[in-house]
Amino acid sequence: MTDYFIYLLILAGSTYLIRAIPFALVKKNITNIYVKSFLSYIPYAVLVAMTVPSAFYATGSLASSVIGLFVGGVFAFRGKSLTVVAVISCATALLVDVILKFI
C-alpha cells in the first residue's frame, strides 16, 4: 500500500514539474512567429495522436475502421462540422461492417 502512495507522489511531482518548468523559465511573451506557430499546433497533434490509433480498432474490423476514418477525413477537409463528421464516420463504419458480415 505504501508503494502505491510513493508511485502516486512521484507521478504527481513529475506531472507538476512538466507544467511548472515552462512558467518558471519563460517570463515574457513569446514573440517569435515560428515558435508561436509550433506551439499553436501542439493541441491538434496530441489530439490526433490519442484519437487515430484507437479509431483503427474501434469496430473490430480494420477495413470498416479505415473506410470510416477516410470518409470522416474527407468530410472534415471539406469544412463540415464536428457533429456531421462524427455521424458520417460512424454510419460509414457501421454500414461497411454490416456489408462485410454478409459477404
PyMOL CGO cylinders between C-alpha atoms (Angstrom):
from pymol import cmd
from pymol.cgo import CYLINDER

trace = [
    CYLINDER, 0.00, 0.00, 0.00, 2.84, 2.40, 0.73, 0.3, 1, 1, 1, 1, 1, 1,
    CYLINDER, 2.84, 2.40, 0.73, 4.32, 1.66, -2.70, 0.3, 1, 1, 1, 1, 1, 1,
    CYLINDER, 4.32, 1.66, -2.70, 1.12, 2.98, -4.21, 0.3, 1, 1, 1, 1, 1, 1,
    CYLINDER, 1.12, 2.98, -4.21, 1.45, 6.32, -2.43, 0.3, 1, 1, 1, 1, 1, 1,
    CYLINDER, 1.45, 6.32, -2.43, 5.13, 6.59, -3.34, 0.3, 1, 1, 1, 1, 1, 1,
    CYLINDER, 5.13, 6.59, -3.34, 4.29, 6.00, -7.00, 0.3, 1, 1, 1, 1, 1, 1,
    CYLINDER, 4.29, 6.00, -7.00, 1.41, 8.47, -6.76, 0.3, 1, 1, 1, 1, 1, 1,
    CYLINDER, 1.41, 8.47, -6.76, 3.67, 11.17, -5.30, 0.3, 1, 1, 1, 1, 1, 1,
    CYLINDER, 3.67, 11.17, -5.30, 6.32, 10.60, -7.97, 0.3, 1, 1, 1, 1, 1, 1,
    CYLINDER, 6.32, 10.60, -7.97, 3.68, 10.78, -10.71, 0.3, 1, 1, 1, 1, 1, 1,
    CYLINDER, 3.68, 10.78, -10.71, 2.12, 13.93, -9.23, 0.3, 1, 1, 1, 1, 1, 1,
    CYLINDER, 2.12, 13.93, -9.23, 5.53, 15.57, -8.85, 0.3, 1, 1, 1, 1, 1, 1,
    CYLINDER, 5.53, 15.57, -8.85, 6.63, 14.79, -12.38, 0.3, 1, 1, 1, 1, 1, 1,
    CYLINDER, 6.63, 14.79, -12.38, 3.32, 15.98, -13.80, 0.3, 1, 1, 1, 1, 1, 1,
    CYLINDER, 3.32, 15.98, -13.80, 3.57, 19.21, -11.80, 0.3, 1, 1, 1, 1, 1, 1,
    CYLINDER, 3.57, 19.21, -11.80, 7.16, 19.83, -12.89, 0.3, 1, 1, 1, 1, 1, 1,
    CYLINDER, 7.16, 19.83, -12.89, 6.30, 19.33, -16.57, 0.3, 1, 1, 1, 1, 1, 1,
    CYLINDER, 6.30, 19.33, -16.57, 3.70, 22.09, -16.25, 0.3, 1, 1, 1, 1, 1, 1,
    CYLINDER, 3.70, 22.09, -16.25, 5.61, 24.38, -13.88, 0.3, 1, 1, 1, 1, 1, 1,
    CYLINDER, 5.61, 24.38, -13.88, 9.02, 24.47, -15.57, 0.3, 1, 1, 1, 1, 1, 1,
    CYLINDER, 9.02, 24.47, -15.57, 7.85, 26.40, -18.68, 0.3, 1, 1, 1, 1, 1, 1,
    CYLINDER, 7.85, 26.40, -18.68, 6.20, 29.03, -16.47, 0.3, 1, 1, 1, 1, 1, 1,
    CYLINDER, 6.20, 29.03, -16.47, 9.36, 29.38, -14.41, 0.3, 1, 1, 1, 1, 1, 1,
    CYLINDER, 9.36, 29.38, -14.41, 11.70, 29.62, -17.41, 0.3, 1, 1, 1, 1, 1, 1,
    CYLINDER, 11.70, 29.62, -17.41, 9.66, 31.83, -19.74, 0.3, 1, 1, 1, 1, 1, 1,
    CYLINDER, 9.66, 31.83, -19.74, 8.77, 35.10, -18.03, 0.3, 1, 1, 1, 1, 1, 1,
    CYLINDER, 8.77, 35.10, -18.03, 7.84, 37.28, -21.01, 0.3, 1, 1, 1, 1, 1, 1,
    CYLINDER, 7.84, 37.28, -21.01, 5.57, 36.84, -24.00, 0.3, 1, 1, 1, 1, 1, 1,
    CYLINDER, 5.57, 36.84, -24.00, 6.77, 34.70, -26.89, 0.3, 1, 1, 1, 1, 1, 1,
    CYLINDER, 6.77, 34.70, -26.89, 7.22, 36.95, -29.92, 0.3, 1, 1, 1, 1, 1, 1,
    CYLINDER, 7.22, 36.95, -29.92, 8.95, 34.59, -32.35, 0.3, 1, 1, 1, 1, 1, 1,
    CYLINDER, 8.95, 34.59, -32.35, 6.38, 33.69, -35.02, 0.3, 1, 1, 1, 1, 1, 1,
    CYLINDER, 6.38, 33.69, -35.02, 7.92, 30.28, -35.65, 0.3, 1, 1, 1, 1, 1, 1,
    CYLINDER, 7.92, 30.28, -35.65, 7.74, 29.25, -32.01, 0.3, 1, 1, 1, 1, 1, 1,
    CYLINDER, 7.74, 29.25, -32.01, 4.19, 30.58, -31.72, 0.3, 1, 1, 1, 1, 1, 1,
    CYLINDER, 4.19, 30.58, -31.72, 3.19, 28.67, -34.84, 0.3, 1, 1, 1, 1, 1, 1,
    CYLINDER, 3.19, 28.67, -34.84, 4.78, 25.48, -33.48, 0.3, 1, 1, 1, 1, 1, 1,
    CYLINDER, 4.78, 25.48, -33.48, 3.05, 25.85, -30.11, 0.3, 1, 1, 1, 1, 1, 1,
    CYLINDER, 3.05, 25.85, -30.11, -0.34, 26.50, -31.71, 0.3, 1, 1, 1, 1, 1, 1,
    CYLINDER, -0.34, 26.50, -31.71, -0.29, 23.08, -33.40, 0.3, 1, 1, 1, 1, 1, 1,
    CYLINDER, -0.29, 23.08, -33.40, 0.59, 21.05, -30.29, 0.3, 1, 1, 1, 1, 1, 1,
    CYLINDER, 0.59, 21.05, -30.29, -3.03, 20.54, -29.07, 0.3, 1, 1, 1, 1, 1, 1,
    CYLINDER, -3.03, 20.54, -29.07, -4.09, 19.25, -32.50, 0.3, 1, 1, 1, 1, 1, 1,
    CYLINDER, -4.09, 19.25, -32.50, -1.10, 16.92, -32.73, 0.3, 1, 1, 1, 1, 1, 1,
    CYLINDER, -1.10, 16.92, -32.73, -1.80, 15.48, -29.28, 0.3, 1, 1, 1, 1, 1, 1,
    CYLINDER, -1.80, 15.48, -29.28, -5.48, 15.01, -30.10, 0.3, 1, 1, 1, 1, 1, 1,
    CYLINDER, -5.48, 15.01, -30.10, -4.65, 13.18, -33.33, 0.3, 1, 1, 1, 1, 1, 1,
    CYLINDER, -4.65, 13.18, -33.33, -2.03, 11.04, -31.58, 0.3, 1, 1, 1, 1, 1, 1,
    CYLINDER, -2.03, 11.04, -31.58, -4.60, 9.96, -29.00, 0.3, 1, 1, 1, 1, 1, 1,
    CYLINDER, -4.60, 9.96, -29.00, -7.59, 9.51, -31.31, 0.3, 1, 1, 1, 1, 1, 1,
    CYLINDER, -7.59, 9.51, -31.31, -6.37, 7.97, -34.57, 0.3, 1, 1, 1, 1, 1, 1,
    CYLINDER, -6.37, 7.97, -34.57, -4.78, 4.77, -33.17, 0.3, 1, 1, 1, 1, 1, 1,
    CYLINDER, -4.78, 4.77, -33.17, -7.95, 3.93, -31.25, 0.3, 1, 1, 1, 1, 1, 1,
    CYLINDER, -7.95, 3.93, -31.25, -10.08, 4.67, -34.33, 0.3, 1, 1, 1, 1, 1, 1,
    CYLINDER, -10.08, 4.67, -34.33, -8.41, 1.80, -36.16, 0.3, 1, 1, 1, 1, 1, 1,
    CYLINDER, -8.41, 1.80, -36.16, -9.52, -0.70, -33.52, 0.3, 1, 1, 1, 1, 1, 1,
    CYLINDER, -9.52, -0.70, -33.52, -12.91, 0.74, -32.59, 0.3, 1, 1, 1, 1, 1, 1,
    CYLINDER, -12.91, 0.74, -32.59, -15.04, -1.54, -34.77, 0.3, 1, 1, 1, 1, 1, 1,
    CYLINDER, -15.04, -1.54, -34.77, -13.12, -4.79, -34.58, 0.3, 1, 1, 1, 1, 1, 1,
    CYLINDER, -13.12, -4.79, -34.58, -12.68, -4.74, -38.35, 0.3, 1, 1, 1, 1, 1, 1,
    CYLINDER, -12.68, -4.74, -38.35, -9.72, -2.87, -39.77, 0.3, 1, 1, 1, 1, 1, 1,
    CYLINDER, -9.72, -2.87, -39.77, -11.45, -2.38, -43.15, 0.3, 1, 1, 1, 1, 1, 1,
    CYLINDER, -11.45, -2.38, -43.15, -14.54, -0.67, -41.74, 0.3, 1, 1, 1, 1, 1, 1,
    CYLINDER, -14.54, -0.67, -41.74, -12.40, 1.47, -39.42, 0.3, 1, 1, 1, 1, 1, 1,
    CYLINDER, -12.40, 1.47, -39.42, -10.13, 2.64, -42.23, 0.3, 1, 1, 1, 1, 1, 1,
    CYLINDER, -10.13, 2.64, -42.23, -13.04, 3.42, -44.57, 0.3, 1, 1, 1, 1, 1, 1,
    CYLINDER, -13.04, 3.42, -44.57, -14.95, 5.26, -41.81, 0.3, 1, 1, 1, 1, 1, 1,
    CYLINDER, -14.95, 5.26, -41.81, -11.84, 7.26, -40.91, 0.3, 1, 1, 1, 1, 1, 1,
    CYLINDER, -11.84, 7.26, -40.91, -11.20, 8.10, -44.56, 0.3, 1, 1, 1, 1, 1, 1,
    CYLINDER, -11.20, 8.10, -44.56, -14.79, 9.26, -45.16, 0.3, 1, 1, 1, 1, 1, 1,
    CYLINDER, -14.79, 9.26, -45.16, -14.66, 11.33, -41.96, 0.3, 1, 1, 1, 1, 1, 1,
    CYLINDER, -14.66, 11.33, -41.96, -11.39, 12.88, -43.12, 0.3, 1, 1, 1, 1, 1, 1,
    CYLINDER, -11.39, 12.88, -43.12, -12.94, 13.83, -46.46, 0.3, 1, 1, 1, 1, 1, 1,
    CYLINDER, -12.94, 13.83, -46.46, -15.91, 15.50, -44.77, 0.3, 1, 1, 1, 1, 1, 1,
    CYLINDER, -15.91, 15.50, -44.77, -13.64, 17.27, -42.27, 0.3, 1, 1, 1, 1, 1, 1,
    CYLINDER, -13.64, 17.27, -42.27, -11.40, 18.51, -45.08, 0.3, 1, 1, 1, 1, 1, 1,
    CYLINDER, -11.40, 18.51, -45.08, -14.46, 19.95, -46.80, 0.3, 1, 1, 1, 1, 1, 1,
    CYLINDER, -14.46, 19.95, -46.80, -15.25, 22.00, -43.70, 0.3, 1, 1, 1, 1, 1, 1,
    CYLINDER, -15.25, 22.00, -43.70, -18.21, 20.13, -42.24, 0.3, 1, 1, 1, 1, 1, 1,
    CYLINDER, -18.21, 20.13, -42.24, -18.96, 20.45, -38.53, 0.3, 1, 1, 1, 1, 1, 1,
    CYLINDER, -18.96, 20.45, -38.53, -17.62, 18.03, -35.94, 0.3, 1, 1, 1, 1, 1, 1,
    CYLINDER, -17.62, 18.03, -35.94, -21.06, 16.52, -35.39, 0.3, 1, 1, 1, 1, 1, 1,
    CYLINDER, -21.06, 16.52, -35.39, -21.59, 15.85, -39.10, 0.3, 1, 1, 1, 1, 1, 1,
    CYLINDER, -21.59, 15.85, -39.10, -18.13, 14.31, -39.44, 0.3, 1, 1, 1, 1, 1, 1,
    CYLINDER, -18.13, 14.31, -39.44, -18.64, 12.06, -36.41, 0.3, 1, 1, 1, 1, 1, 1,
    CYLINDER, -18.64, 12.06, -36.41, -22.09, 10.88, -37.52, 0.3, 1, 1, 1, 1, 1, 1,
    CYLINDER, -22.09, 10.88, -37.52, -20.97, 10.22, -41.11, 0.3, 1, 1, 1, 1, 1, 1,
    CYLINDER, -20.97, 10.22, -41.11, -17.85, 8.37, -39.94, 0.3, 1, 1, 1, 1, 1, 1,
    CYLINDER, -17.85, 8.37, -39.94, -19.81, 6.17, -37.56, 0.3, 1, 1, 1, 1, 1, 1,
    CYLINDER, -19.81, 6.17, -37.56, -22.54, 5.48, -40.09, 0.3, 1, 1, 1, 1, 1, 1,
    CYLINDER, -22.54, 5.48, -40.09, -19.99, 4.59, -42.76, 0.3, 1, 1, 1, 1, 1, 1,
    CYLINDER, -19.99, 4.59, -42.76, -18.09, 2.25, -40.44, 0.3, 1, 1, 1, 1, 1, 1,
    CYLINDER, -18.09, 2.25, -40.44, -21.35, 0.59, -39.39, 0.3, 1, 1, 1, 1, 1, 1,
    CYLINDER, -21.35, 0.59, -39.39, -22.52, 0.19, -42.99, 0.3, 1, 1, 1, 1, 1, 1,
    CYLINDER, -22.52, 0.19, -42.99, -19.21, -1.30, -44.10, 0.3, 1, 1, 1, 1, 1, 1,
    CYLINDER, -19.21, -1.30, -44.10, -19.19, -3.61, -41.08, 0.3, 1, 1, 1, 1, 1, 1,
    CYLINDER, -19.19, -3.61, -41.08, -22.72, -4.84, -41.89, 0.3, 1, 1, 1, 1, 1, 1,
    CYLINDER, -22.72, -4.84, -41.89, -21.80, -5.36, -45.56, 0.3, 1, 1, 1, 1, 1, 1,
    CYLINDER, -21.80, -5.36, -45.56, -18.67, -7.29, -44.61, 0.3, 1, 1, 1, 1, 1, 1,
    CYLINDER, -18.67, -7.29, -44.61, -20.68, -9.61, -42.33, 0.3, 1, 1, 1, 1, 1, 1,
    CYLINDER, -20.68, -9.61, -42.33, -22.95, -10.55, -45.25, 0.3, 1, 1, 1, 1, 1, 1,
    CYLINDER, -22.95, -10.55, -45.25, -20.05, -11.27, -47.59, 0.3, 1, 1, 1, 1, 1, 1,
]
cmd.load_cgo(trace, "trace")
